[in-house]
Structures are given as C-alpha cells and as structure tokens.
Amino acid sequence: MTTRSDDFQEIEDETLSSWEVFDADNCSIMHRCSSLDPSTMDEATRTKMQLLTSIKNETGLDSQDYKCSRCNSFIGLIFGGYNVCNFDGCYYCSGCHDNGKFHVIPARLIHNWDSTEYAVCHENMKFLAMIKSEPLFDISKLNPSLYNTVPEMGEAKRLRLQMNQIKKYLSCCDDNDAVVAIERKILSRLYLWEDASVYSLQDLIEVSNGKLIEQLRSVVQLAMQHIKSCKRCWQKGYICELCRSEEVIFPFQLDLAITCPLCNSVYHQQCKKGIACRKCSRKTARALQEFQI
C-alpha cells in the first residue's frame, strides 16, 4: 500500500468531511410503547417515570392513612396484612401486592449497581415490564461514576464508542447485505449504535450479567472484519502523518489510534503524545498567511 501525499491528504480530508462528523443529536430514540409518549402520558404513569431514577424509602402506614395505595382498603393494625413495594415505597393490601412478584429496581441498579430482584406490587410489576426494553436512561447524566467503578459499564462504554465510530463506515458502504447482517445482531436495539450513554433497563441488567458485553463484542468483531475486508471501507482508513507508517489505522481502534477533536484526523496514540495535530497546524499557518496578505 502506498502512503498518501500531503496534497492528497488535504483533498481527502475535505471530501470525507460529510461522513467524518457523526451527529448523534440528530438521531431520535423512538419509544415503542405509546403509553410513554409525553403528550399522552397520564399522571400516574408520569409519577412512576420519576420513580425510575429515585430510590424510595418507606414513610410509615400513617402517611397513607392506613389504606392500600392502590385500592384504598384499610391495612395494618386490626384491619389486615400488608406488603411494601420496593419500587415506590408504598404499602399495599395482600390483594394488590402478594409478595410474589419480583423485579430489578431501576434506581437501585443505576445508583448502587444492585441487580437484585425485589418484591413489587402487581401494578408496578406491569409498569416495569412495560418500560423494561425502552432506552430511557442516560448514564452520563444519571450516574457517570459507574463507568469508573463498574468494570462492566466501562467496557460497555468502550465497545459502544467503537460502534459509534464503526457506524460511520457502515453508513457509507455499498455492501448492504453485510451491513444488514451486522445490524441484525442488535436489530431491536439499533440505538446502541448511536449514543454510548443511553440504556434500557434490560440493557443494564444484561451488562451486569455479561450478556450485553458478549453481544457488543460480537458486533464489533464482525463489523471490524467487514471493514478490513471491504475495499470501500478500507480505503477510508488513515495513514498516521506523524510516523508515515504504511499501517492503515481507524478511529474505532481505541487502544491504538487517537482522533483529533477539531478536525477528526487520526494518528497513532504513541506518535501523537505531546505533538500538535498536523492538519490543524497547516490550517492555522494558512490562516495566518492569508491574514498577513
């Protein structure tokens, strides 16, 4: 493989600008459940949505006037038995909560990385089942420390960042069959390609048990194999301008390459340490020259 000249590199930089910058903000996440549409959401569902990221503690039977939170029948003392729902912290009669239904509590998983299944009332069990596969949780906003404290979350983030970069190549590839085969591995969760911080409850559960990590690795491996064997995708790789090695590198090789945040040029990490981006330096020099003229 021949190395590229500076002139060709400049032309290529401009030509590929349309696919180099991937704007995830322009990609909307579609909720498959119509009940979660904010414009039609009832007050009860809205309240439950707020509880998804807030751990609720018990407040005492007197706070509910000794009545079941669901059907208002009297509970406690001489009235009858009751159970606590670990999702909303409320008390329910044995008819509305028989202590026989268990579910992971989203807030406990997000804030404490606790994937234990706790007893919940019948109504909240239905709600949690309804939202389980919805991409509702932006971990970068809710609890970014998970990426540093939970190895599985750190690995999931790394793999999804790779997928985000890989998507730029697949979106320009003419081999539709190959692209479809890769996307089919996560067909129902295409949002995993877009925003590396957005998860559904099911995703987080599968990160905790290792299932999602295994799936993401499989997708990344298959996609990388395609890119390295596809002539069109391979030609969109980069030659490190600093060492001029003939090795073709890609921005999704996070352990090997580093991407300039200003111009998206790609270099070897070892080559780039303490050295300014060549492309940005050329642009700055041209701008100064034009200003002086």
C-alpha positions in Angstrom: 0.0 0.0 0.0 1.3 3.4 -0.9 1.4 6.3 1.5 -0.6 9.4 0.8 1.0 12.7 -0.1 0.1 15.9 1.8 -1.9 17.2 -1.1 -3.9 14.1 -1.4 -4.4 14.0 2.3 -5.8 17.6 2.2 -8.2 16.7 -0.6 -9.3 13.6 1.2 -9.9 15.5 4.4 -12.4 17.8 2.6 -14.0 15.0 0.6 -14.7 12.9 3.7 -16.0 15.7 5.9 -19.6 14.6 5.2 -19.0 11.2 6.9 -16.3 12.1 9.4 -18.6 14.0 11.7 -21.4 11.9 13.0 -24.0 14.0 14.8 -25.8 11.7 17.3 -28.0 14.6 18.4 -29.9 14.3 15.1 -30.8 10.7 15.8 -34.0 10.4 17.9 -34.8 7.5 20.1 -38.2 6.2 19.3 -40.2 4.7 22.2 -42.0 1.6 21.0 -44.6 1.9 23.8 -47.3 4.6 23.1 -48.0 4.9 26.8 -44.6 6.6 27.2 -45.5 9.4 24.8 -45.2 12.6 27.0 -48.1 14.2 25.1 -50.5 11.4 26.1 -49.0 10.1 29.4 -51.4 10.1 32.3 -50.4 11.5 35.7 -50.0 8.0 37.3 -47.5 7.0 34.6 -45.7 10.3 34.9 -45.2 9.7 38.6 -43.9 6.2 38.0 -41.5 7.5 35.4 -40.0 9.8 38.0 -39.5 6.9 40.4 -37.4 5.1 37.8 -34.3 7.0 38.9 -35.2 7.8 42.6 -34.8 5.3 45.4 -37.9 5.4 47.6 -37.9 4.6 51.3 -40.9 3.6 53.5 -42.7 6.5 55.1 -44.9 4.7 57.6 -48.5 3.4 57.3 -49.8 6.7 58.8 -48.6 8.6 55.8 -51.2 6.6 53.8 -53.9 6.8 56.5 -53.6 3.0 56.9 -55.0 2.5 53.4 -53.8 0.5 50.5 -52.1 2.7 48.0 -53.9 1.0 45.1 -57.5 0.2 46.2 -57.8 2.3 49.4 -58.8 -0.7 51.5 -57.7 -0.4 55.2 -54.5 -2.2 56.1 -52.4 -2.6 59.2 -53.2 -2.9 62.9 -56.5 -4.7 63.1 -57.5 -4.2 59.5 -55.3 -6.7 57.7 -51.9 -7.6 56.4 -49.9 -5.5 54.0 -46.7 -5.6 52.0 -44.3 -2.9 50.9 -43.5 -2.3 47.3 -39.8 -1.8 46.8 -40.3 0.3 43.7 -42.4 3.2 45.1 -42.0 2.5 48.9 -45.8 2.4 49.4 -47.9 -0.1 51.3 -50.5 -2.4 49.7 -53.0 -4.9 50.7 -52.3 -8.6 50.0 -54.7 -8.4 47.0 -52.7 -5.7 45.3 -49.3 -7.0 46.5 -49.0 -10.6 47.5 -45.2 -10.5 47.8 -44.9 -13.0 44.9 -43.7 -10.7 42.1 -40.1 -9.6 41.9 -38.2 -7.2 39.7 -34.9 -5.3 39.5 -35.5 -1.8 40.7 -34.1 0.7 38.1 -32.9 3.3 40.6 -31.1 0.8 42.8 -29.3 -0.6 39.7 -28.4 2.9 38.4 -27.2 4.4 41.7 -26.0 1.3 43.6 -25.4 -1.2 40.8 -27.7 -3.5 42.7 -29.3 -6.0 40.2 -31.2 -7.9 43.0 -34.9 -8.6 42.2 -37.1 -7.1 44.9 -40.8 -7.6 45.7 -43.1 -5.2 43.9 -46.9 -4.7 43.8 -48.9 -6.1 40.8 -49.4 -2.6 39.2 -45.8 -1.6 39.4 -44.7 -5.0 38.1 -46.8 -4.4 34.9 -45.2 -0.9 34.6 -41.7 -2.2 34.9 -42.3 -4.9 32.4 -43.7 -2.2 30.0 -40.7 0.1 30.2 -38.0 -2.7 30.5 -36.9 -2.5 26.9 -37.2 1.3 26.4 -33.9 3.3 26.1 -34.8 5.7 28.9 -31.6 6.0 30.9 -28.7 8.4 30.1 -26.0 7.1 32.4 -23.7 10.0 31.6 -26.2 12.3 33.3 -27.7 9.9 35.9 -24.5 8.4 37.3 -21.4 8.7 35.2 -19.2 7.3 38.0 -20.5 3.8 37.0 -18.0 3.9 34.1 -15.1 4.1 36.5 -16.4 2.0 39.4 -18.1 -0.8 37.5 -15.7 -2.6 35.0 -18.6 -4.0 33.0 -20.0 -0.5 32.4 -16.6 0.8 31.4 -16.2 -2.0 28.9 -19.8 -1.4 27.6 -19.0 2.3 27.0 -15.7 1.4 25.2 -17.5 -1.0 22.9 -20.3 1.4 22.2 -17.9 4.2 21.4 -16.3 1.8 18.9 -19.7 1.0 17.4 -20.4 4.8 17.1 -17.2 5.2 15.0 -17.9 2.0 13.0 -21.3 3.2 12.0 -19.7 6.0 10.0 -18.1 3.4 7.8 -21.1 1.1 7.5 -23.4 4.0 6.6 -21.2 4.7 3.5 -20.7 1.0 2.5 -22.3 -0.3 -0.7 -22.4 -3.9 0.6 -26.0 -3.7 2.0 -26.1 -7.4 2.8 -23.0 -7.2 5.0 -24.4 -4.1 6.8 -27.8 -5.7 7.4 -26.1 -8.9 8.7 -24.2 -6.8 11.3 -27.2 -4.7 12.3 -29.4 -7.8 12.6 -27.4 -8.8 15.7 -29.0 -5.9 17.6 -31.9 -5.3 15.3 -34.4 -4.4 18.1 -31.8 -2.1 19.8 -30.3 0.0 17.0 -30.0 2.9 19.4 -26.9 1.1 20.8 -25.1 2.4 17.7 -25.9 6.0 18.3 -25.5 7.3 21.9 -22.9 5.4 24.0 -24.6 6.5 27.3 -28.3 5.6 26.6 -29.5 2.3 28.0 -32.8 0.5 28.7 -33.3 -1.3 32.0 -32.9 -4.6 30.1 -29.6 -3.4 28.7 -28.3 -2.5 32.2 -29.4 -5.9 33.6 -27.6 -7.6 30.7 -24.5 -5.5 31.3 -24.5 -6.8 34.9 -24.8 -10.4 33.9 -22.3 -10.1 31.0 -24.8 -10.9 28.2 -24.7 -7.5 26.6 -21.0 -7.2 26.7 -20.7 -10.5 24.8 -23.2 -9.3 22.2 -21.5 -6.0 21.7 -18.1 -7.6 21.3 -19.6 -9.9 18.7 -21.0 -7.0 16.8 -17.7 -5.0 16.9 -15.7 -8.0 15.9 -17.9 -8.8 12.9 -18.0 -5.1 11.8 -14.2 -4.8 12.1 -13.8 -7.9 10.0 -16.0 -6.4 7.3 -14.3 -3.1 7.3 -10.8 -4.7 6.9 -12.0 -6.9 4.1 -14.2 -4.4 2.3 -12.3 -2.3 -0.3 -14.5 0.8 0.1 -14.4 0.8 3.8 -10.7 0.0 3.9 -9.9 3.0 1.7 -11.4 5.3 4.3 -8.8 4.3 6.8 -6.0 6.7 7.8 -2.2 6.9 7.5 -0.6 8.4 10.5 1.1 11.7 9.3 3.5 11.7 12.2 5.3 8.4 11.6 4.3 7.8 7.9 3.9 4.1 8.6 2.0 2.2 5.9 -0.2 0.7 8.6 -3.8 1.8 8.0 -5.5 2.9 11.2 -9.1 3.6 12.1 -10.7 5.8 14.7 -12.6 2.9 16.2 -9.2 1.3 17.2 -9.4 2.9 20.6 -6.3 1.1 22.0 -4.2 2.1 19.0 -5.4 5.3 17.5 -6.4 8.8 18.6 -8.7 11.2 16.8 -8.2 15.0 16.8 -11.3 16.5 18.3 -11.1 19.5 16.0 -10.5 18.1 12.5 -11.0 14.3 13.0 -7.6 13.4 11.7 -6.4 10.0 13.1 -2.9 9.3 14.5 -1.2 6.5 16.4 -1.5 7.3 20.1 2.2 6.8 20.7 3.1 9.2 17.9 0.6 11.9 19.0 1.8 12.3 22.6 2.8 15.9 23.1 2.7 16.8 19.4 0.2 19.1 17.7 -2.2 17.9 15.0 -0.5 18.3 11.6 -3.7 19.2 9.8 -4.8 21.8 12.3 -1.3 23.3 12.2 -1.5 23.6 8.4 -4.9 25.3 8.7 -3.6 27.7 11.3 -0.5 28.5 9.2 -2.7 29.2 6.1 -5.0 31.4 8.1 -2.1 33.5 9.4 -0.6 33.7 5.9 -3.9 34.9 4.5 -4.3 37.4 7.3 -0.9 38.9 6.7 -1.6 39.3 3.0 
